[in-house]
Amino acid sequence: MSRKGANSPTRLRSTGTKAAGRVSNGPNSLVELKKQLEVRTRELAEARGHLSEALEQQAATSEVLSVISSSPGELEPVFQAMLANAARICEAKFGAMYLNEGSAFRTVAMHNAPPALAEMRRRNPVFRPNPRIALARAAATKQTVQIADVQAEPGYLDPLPGFSSSQIVTLGGARTVVAVPMLKKNELVGVIAIYRQEVRPFTDKQIELVSNFARQAVIAIENTRLLNELRQRTDDLSEALEQQTATSEVLRVISSSPGELEPVFQAMLENAVRVCEAKFGTMYRYDGDMWCTVLTTQLNRCPAPRPNSAVRGRTSPYRCLVRTR
């Protein structure tokens, strides 16, 4: 018991020394804590900025997808939505979309372009770009091309025989440009380009957004092509079915009216006018010396046509179809 009591003061003094050490280090710990807090605050602000940017880009992508789904078969509103969102989020002055046409490009959409440039592209939508500009380089390499200052780029403004001059610079005042190729299975479909009128390179995230739009544009173009092909096939099938129905109707009249020509001619003429979307029709009979009007259909009180000797004269000797206007 006495030894335990004797050792107890020593433990108290040791504890007191550690406590004193912690108190003496208090100001340094507070400074360090403030530094860590500032670092965490900056990191939080950056994270919030990244989150806000990501949400904005996601909203822009959703808007473009909504336009695609609500405009089947229509590309212009899709292209305009893409360029408007790309220019707004990437803080570009204006943007343009070009579709590949062999050795040339066609301007299919522009957003917020300077009036002189927009008018020039409207009058001359198809052009052969100078191989040194961003558009041509992106098309040739099939990779994204960014030029920080096109006006300081060697040879950028030098004209080449057979190629269009850089109207983007002369009429649009462009300085920083990024051009993103639109690819379908590594085949060039077109190029999306956005421009700034001051020297300020685009960030990687901004370029990635434009790349996403380029991929969506290719999908929209392909969907429109497939939809138009489907519509054309449907129209062809409907037309063929309508013609087959008309032919069946005429054959039915022929079989139900043996020895009677008038109902047969009437069915033929009415079906021909309807299927061919004609205003009216006339059937003539040639008896060797002259033409006789056999039957005439009249629509919307149109006057019955007089025999057309020029058409009859050209039709009879050659026994072929003659189309006149």
Secondary structure as UniProt FT lines:
FT   HELIX           2..24
FT   HELIX           26..70
FT   TURN            72..73
FT   HELIX           76..89
FT   TURN            90..91
FT   STRAND          94..101
FT   TURN            102..103
FT   STRAND          104..111
FT   HELIX           115..123
FT   STRAND          126..127
FT   TURN            131..132
FT   HELIX           134..141
FT   STRAND          145..147
FT   HELIX           150..152
FT   TURN            154..157
FT   TURN            161..162
FT   HELIX           167..170
FT   TURN            171..172
FT   STRAND          176..184
FT   TURN            185..186
FT   STRAND          187..196
FT   HELIX           204..256
FT   TURN            258..259
FT   HELIX           262..275
FT   TURN            276..277
FT   STRAND          281..286
FT   STRAND          291..297
FT   TURN            300..301
FT   HELIX           309..318
//
